[in-house]
């Protein structure tokens, strides 16, 4: 399978984040809080971690995907070991039903702390790990999803490049070459207080780099450009490239030097790293960034590298640095996913109701944000009735969405975070009170509403065709 055939989010920016370093933030309020902030940052990828016995809620995943954010679900057991087959099948089926493409299993299997002490000490560590991994990868493939090989720790007790080569060779030897044709390789390419071009050129440029050897005399793979070294290994073992999916990266407190990470240093490094993606200076096989972490509670791993406080109300300097970078004129969107890539269908009414239920109050009154921050450029507000929404309303906005690329949802509270809000339908669906509250919140509000449903549909189609204002719109605020 060619790299360009792997699914990407619509209008992919390659900017992404690792969500919280836990699996406790998948509720309705979490979606309302974090998805607008991700969209305001131009993010199109989000790595979410969970445990083998906790499914990521379908409503949360649907909200991400409706916002053009590609979820990468990383299933992380507390210790490396064999996963329960029935639980695994149930979880994979649920993720596939939600429309998830990328699923990773296990995390840093080359790190001593991820194993029970007695298991780590036994011989043939990689082969034993592949015994656990192979059936799980097969289950992902059965559901027609794309398995992400586990991200390794570049500073792990078992050298990561050796572990990767041995793992790939073992999977191929076991007859899983066809499965690897659809796989991706997870990575943790932190900068580690090193320049972003550290290790550039891979093993050919730095032949003196050896496992477990000090890098004082030269450069090695333990930096941002780790993807070059991994891709060389993949090509040597398999004979072809695989996409590389970042599960965690960004500026980080240095393990080698014991250095802390100041917020300003974090912001400067994050902007430099994001700029490479926005200027298209990374190889096509590098699918995304996954800045570690979007938010974290005090005391959690990743707190020093967080972009937001845990309540989402305050942000660190990196947020502003990325906003300045995006506003400076750097391109922020790649081309849309190729036609050969899987396309998510319009949600069924049951799915739509689940998404609506997560929207937190639907078309309730909107309020002005405390700091006036408007992270969303354009929000398309669909009506929400007592029984939920209708598939008809979802179907008539498809052309409009393709033409204008708005954020789409059912929540007035979410819409108030947008500079511009387009309301679909008459006041029976979204009341005048809600519209005026959005105006009071500083939004530019417009309503697309004809005398009948077909007239509204026709107006939306004309707007999509012309990409300009229609005389038939009721403009509330300009």
C-alpha positions in Angstrom: 0.0 0.0 0.0 1.4 3.4 -1.0 1.9 6.1 1.6 -0.5 8.4 -0.2 -3.3 5.8 0.0 -3.4 5.9 3.8 -6.4 7.9 5.2 -5.8 11.4 6.3 -8.2 13.9 7.8 -9.9 16.4 5.5 -7.7 19.5 5.0 -4.9 17.9 6.9 -2.5 20.3 8.6 -0.4 17.5 10.1 -0.6 19.4 13.4 -1.7 17.2 16.2 -1.6 16.6 19.9 -1.4 13.8 22.5 -4.5 14.4 24.6 -4.4 14.0 28.4 -1.9 11.4 29.6 -4.8 9.3 31.0 -8.1 7.9 29.9 -10.4 10.0 32.1 -11.4 12.9 29.8 -13.9 11.5 27.3 -17.1 13.0 28.6 -19.6 15.5 27.0 -18.1 18.5 28.8 -14.6 17.4 27.7 -15.6 17.4 24.1 -17.3 20.8 24.4 -14.1 22.2 26.0 -11.3 20.7 24.0 -12.5 20.2 20.4 -13.0 24.0 19.8 -9.5 24.6 21.2 -8.0 21.9 19.0 -9.7 23.5 16.0 -8.5 26.9 17.0 -4.9 25.6 16.9 -5.5 24.2 13.4 -5.0 20.6 14.7 -6.2 17.7 12.6 -4.8 14.8 14.6 -5.4 13.7 18.2 -3.7 10.8 19.9 -6.0 9.5 22.7 -4.8 6.7 25.1 -7.0 4.3 26.9 -6.8 0.9 28.6 -7.8 -2.5 27.2 -10.9 -2.5 29.4 -12.1 1.0 28.6 -13.6 1.9 25.3 -13.3 5.5 24.0 -16.9 6.6 23.8 -18.4 6.7 20.3 -19.8 10.2 20.9 -16.4 11.6 21.7 -14.8 10.0 18.6 -17.7 11.2 16.4 -17.3 14.8 17.7 -13.6 14.6 16.8 -14.2 13.3 13.3 -17.0 15.7 12.5 -14.5 18.5 13.4 -12.0 17.0 10.8 -9.7 15.7 13.6 -8.3 12.2 13.0 -8.2 10.2 16.2 -5.3 7.8 16.8 -6.4 5.4 19.6 -3.5 4.1 21.6 -4.4 1.1 23.8 -2.0 1.0 26.7 -2.2 -1.8 29.3 -0.6 -1.2 32.7 1.9 -4.0 32.0 3.0 -5.8 28.8 1.2 -9.1 28.5 -1.3 -11.0 26.5 -4.7 -9.2 26.0 -8.0 -10.9 26.6 -9.2 -12.0 23.1 -13.0 -11.4 23.7 -12.4 -8.0 25.2 -10.0 -7.1 22.3 -12.6 -8.2 19.7 -15.3 -6.1 21.4 -13.1 -3.1 21.6 -11.9 -3.3 18.0 -15.4 -3.8 16.7 -16.6 -0.7 18.6 -13.7 1.4 17.2 -14.4 0.2 13.7 -18.1 1.1 14.0 -17.1 4.6 15.1 -15.1 5.0 12.0 -11.6 5.0 13.6 -8.8 4.4 11.1 -5.6 4.1 13.3 -5.3 1.9 16.4 -2.0 1.3 18.3 -1.5 -1.4 20.8 1.0 -1.2 23.7 3.3 1.6 24.6 7.1 1.6 24.9 7.6 -2.2 25.1 11.4 -1.6 25.1 11.1 0.2 28.5 11.8 -1.9 31.6 9.0 -0.2 33.6 6.3 -1.4 31.2 7.0 -5.1 32.1 6.6 -7.0 35.3 10.2 -7.5 36.6 10.2 -11.3 36.2 9.0 -11.0 32.6 11.6 -8.4 31.6 14.4 -10.6 32.9 13.4 -13.6 30.8 15.3 -14.2 27.5 13.9 -13.5 24.0 12.1 -10.3 25.1 11.2 -9.2 21.6 9.9 -12.6 20.4 7.7 -12.8 23.5 6.4 -9.4 22.9 5.5 -10.3 19.3 3.6 -13.3 20.7 1.3 -10.8 22.4 1.3 -8.3 19.6 0.6 -10.5 16.5 -2.9 -11.6 17.4 -3.9 -8.1 18.4 -2.6 -6.7 15.1 -4.6 -9.4 13.2 -7.8 -8.3 15.0 -7.2 -4.7 13.9 -6.8 -5.9 10.4 -9.9 -8.0 10.5 -11.9 -4.8 11.3 -10.2 -3.1 8.2 -8.5 -0.6 10.4 -4.8 0.4 10.2 -2.6 -1.0 13.0 0.1 1.3 14.5 3.1 -0.5 15.7 3.8 0.5 19.3 5.9 3.7 19.8 9.3 2.8 21.4 11.4 4.8 23.9 14.6 6.1 22.3 16.2 6.1 25.8 14.7 2.7 26.7 16.7 0.0 28.5 16.4 -2.2 25.3 17.8 -0.1 22.4 14.8 1.0 20.3 16.3 0.7 16.8 17.4 -2.9 17.6 14.0 -3.7 19.1 12.2 -2.3 16.0 14.3 -4.3 13.5 13.8 -7.5 15.5 10.1 -6.9 15.9 9.5 -6.3 12.2 11.7 -9.3 11.2 9.7 -11.5 13.6 6.3 -10.4 12.3 7.4 -11.0 8.7 8.9 -14.4 9.6 5.5 -15.4 11.1 3.8 -14.7 7.8 2.3 -11.4 8.6 3.8 -9.5 5.7 0.4 -8.8 4.2 -0.7 -7.2 7.5 2.4 -5.0 7.5 1.4 -3.7 4.1 -1.4 -1.8 5.9 0.5 -0.9 9.1 2.1 2.3 10.4 5.0 2.8 12.8 4.4 4.7 16.0 7.2 6.9 17.3 8.1 9.2 20.1 10.3 11.8 18.4 10.9 14.4 21.1 13.6 17.0 20.5 15.3 16.5 23.8 16.8 19.9 24.0 18.6 19.2 20.7 18.4 21.1 17.4 15.7 19.8 15.1 18.2 18.7 12.5 20.0 16.5 15.1 20.8 13.1 13.5 19.7 14.3 10.0 20.7 11.9 7.3 20.2 8.7 9.4 22.7 5.9 9.7 24.5 6.8 6.5 25.3 10.2 7.8 26.3 9.0 11.3 27.7 5.5 10.9 29.6 5.8 14.2 26.3 5.8 16.1 26.0 2.4 17.9 23.5 0.9 20.3 24.1 1.9 23.9 27.1 4.1 22.9 27.4 7.7 24.0 26.6 10.3 21.3 29.4 12.7 22.6 31.5 12.0 19.5 28.6 12.5 17.0 24.9 12.5 16.5 22.4 9.7 16.8 18.7 9.0 16.3 17.5 10.3 19.7 15.9 13.6 18.5 13.2 15.0 16.3 14.5 13.4 13.1 14.1 9.9 14.6 11.7 9.2 11.7 14.7 9.0 9.2 16.4 6.3 11.2 13.2 4.3 11.7 12.3 4.5 8.0 15.7 3.1 7.1 15.1 0.1 9.3 11.6 -0.4 7.9 12.9 -0.3 4.3 15.8 -2.6 5.1 13.6 -5.2 6.7 10.4 -5.0 4.7 11.6 -3.6 1.4 9.2 -0.7 1.4 8.3 2.3 3.4 5.5 2.6 6.0 3.9 5.8 7.3 5.2 7.1 10.6 2.7 8.3 13.1 3.8 10.4 16.0 2.3 9.3 19.3 4.2 11.9 21.3 6.7 14.6 20.4 7.6 18.2 20.9 10.1 20.0 23.2 10.6 18.0 26.4 12.5 18.1 29.6 15.9 16.6 28.9 16.5 13.1 30.3 20.2 13.3 29.5 20.9 16.6 31.2 18.2 16.8 33.8 17.1 20.2 32.5 13.6 21.6 33.1 11.5 23.1 30.3 10.6 26.8 30.7 7.3 27.9 29.1 9.0 30.3 26.7 11.5 27.7 25.6 8.7 25.3 25.1 6.8 27.8 23.0 9.8 28.6 20.8 10.6 24.9 20.2 7.0 24.0 19.5 6.7 26.8 16.9 9.9 25.8 15.2 8.7 22.2 15.0 5.2 23.1 13.8 6.7 25.4 11.1 8.3 22.4 9.5 4.9 20.8 9.0 3.2 23.9 7.9 5.9 24.7 5.3 5.8 21.1 4.0 9.4 20.4 4.9 8.9 16.9 6.4 8.8 13.7 4.3 5.4 12.6 3.1 5.6 9.4 5.2 5.6 11.5 8.5 1.9 11.8 8.9 1.5 14.1 11.9 2.8 15.8 15.0 1.5 14.8 18.4 2.6 17.5 20.7 2.9 16.2 24.2 0.5 17.0 25.9 -2.6 19.1 25.2 -3.3 19.3 28.9 -2.4 17.6 32.1 -3.3 17.8 35.8 -0.6 18.9 38.2 1.5 15.9 39.2 0.8 14.0 36.0 3.4 13.0 33.5 3.6 15.7 30.9 2.5 18.6 33.1 5.7 20.5 32.3 5.0 20.2 28.5 1.3 21.0 28.6 -0.3 23.5 26.3 -3.3 24.2 28.4 -4.2 24.1 32.0 -6.5 21.1 32.8 -9.6 23.2 32.9 -8.9 24.7 29.5 -9.4 28.3 30.7 -5.7 29.3 30.7 -3.2 28.4 28.0 0.6 28.4 28.0 2.8 30.5 25.7 3.0 27.8 23.0 -0.7 28.4 22.1 0.0 31.9 21.2 3.2 31.0 19.4 1.4 28.6 17.2 -1.4 31.1 16.5 1.2 33.7 15.4 2.9 31.2 13.2 -0.3 30.3 11.5 -1.3 33.9 11.0 2.1 34.8 9.6 1.2 33.4 6.2 2.6 29.9 6.5 0.3 27.4 4.7 -1.8 25.5 7.1 -3.5 22.9 5.0 -2.4 20.0 2.9 -4.4 18.8 0.0 -7.5 16.9 0.8 -7.3 13.1 1.3 -6.9 11.3 -2.1 -9.9 9.7 -3.6 -8.5 6.2 -2.9 -8.5 6.9 0.9 -11.5 5.7 2.9 -14.2 8.3 3.3 -16.4 8.4 6.4 -20.1 8.3 5.6 -22.7 10.7 7.0 -23.5 9.4 10.5 -26.7 7.4 10.8 -29.5 8.9 12.8 -28.5 6.8 15.8 -24.9 8.1 15.5 -26.1 11.6 15.0 -28.2 11.5 18.2 -25.2 10.2 20.1 -23.1 13.1 18.8 -25.9 15.6 19.7 -26.2 14.2 23.2 -22.5 15.0 23.7 -22.9 18.6 22.6 -23.9 19.7 26.0 -27.3 21.4 25.9 -27.7 21.8 22.2 -29.1 25.2 21.3 -29.1 26.7 24.8 -28.1 30.3 25.4 -24.6 31.3 24.6 -22.4 33.4 26.7 -19.4 35.6 26.0 -16.0 34.0 26.7 -14.1 35.5 29.6 -11.2 36.6 27.5 -12.9 37.1 24.1 -10.8 34.4 22.6 -12.3 33.1 19.3 -10.4 30.0 18.3 -12.9 29.0 15.5 -13.2 30.9 12.3 -16.6 29.6 11.0 -19.2 27.5 12.8 -22.2 25.9 11.1 -24.9 25.6 13.7 -27.5 22.9 13.0 -30.9 22.6 14.8 -31.4 20.3 17.7 -34.9 19.2 18.6 -36.2 17.4 21.7 -35.9 14.1 19.9 -32.4 14.9 18.5 -31.5 16.0 15.0 -32.7 14.8 11.6 -30.7 13.0 8.9 -32.2 15.5 6.4 -30.6 18.5 8.1 -27.2 16.7 7.9 -27.7 15.7 4.3 -28.5 19.2 3.0 -25.3 20.8 4.3 -22.9 18.4 2.7 -22.1 20.7 -0.3 -21.9 23.8 1.9 -19.4 22.0 4.2 -17.2 21.0 1.3 -17.2 24.5 -0.1 -16.6 26.5 3.1 -15.0 24.0 5.5 -16.7 25.3 8.7 -16.7 23.6 12.0 -20.0 21.7 12.3 -22.1 21.1 15.4 -25.2 21.5 17.4 -24.0 23.4 20.4 -24.5 27.2 20.9 -22.0 27.1 23.7 -19.5 25.8 21.2 -20.6 28.2 18.5 -19.9 31.2 20.7 -16.2 30.4 20.3 -16.4 31.2 16.6 -15.8 34.5 14.8 -18.6 33.7 12.4 -21.7 31.5 12.9 -24.0 30.3 10.2 -27.4 29.1 11.5 -29.3 26.5 9.3 -33.0 26.7 9.3 -35.7 28.9 10.9 -36.4 29.8 14.5 -38.2 26.6 15.2 -34.8 24.9 15.2 -32.5 27.7 16.5 -34.4 30.5 18.2 -33.9 34.2 17.8 -32.9 34.3 21.4 -29.9 32.0 20.7 -28.9 34.0 17.7 -29.0 37.3 19.6 -26.9 35.7 22.4 -24.3 34.7 19.9 -24.2 38.3 18.6 -23.8 39.5 22.2 -20.9 37.0 22.5 -19.1 38.9 19.7 -19.9 36.5 16.8 -20.9 37.5 13.3 -24.2 35.7 12.9 -26.1 34.8 9.8 -29.1 32.6 9.2 -29.8 30.5 6.0 -33.6 29.9 6.1 -36.1 29.6 3.3 -39.8 29.6 3.5 -39.8 25.8 3.2 -37.2 23.0 3.7 -36.5 22.6 0.0 -35.9 26.4 -0.3 -33.4 26.2 2.5 -31.6 23.4 0.8 -31.5 25.3 -2.5 -30.1 28.4 -0.8 -27.3 26.3 0.8 -26.5 24.7 -2.6 -26.4 28.1 -4.2 -24.0 29.4 -1.6 -21.8 26.3 -2.1 -21.7 26.9 -5.8 -21.1 30.6 -5.6 -19.1 30.8 -2.4 -20.6 34.2 -1.8 -23.3 35.8 0.2 -26.9 35.1 -0.9 -29.6 37.7 -1.0 -32.0 35.2 0.7 -30.0 35.0 3.9 -31.3 36.8 7.0 -28.3 38.6 8.3 -28.4 39.3 12.0 -25.0 41.0 12.4 -22.3 42.2 10.1 
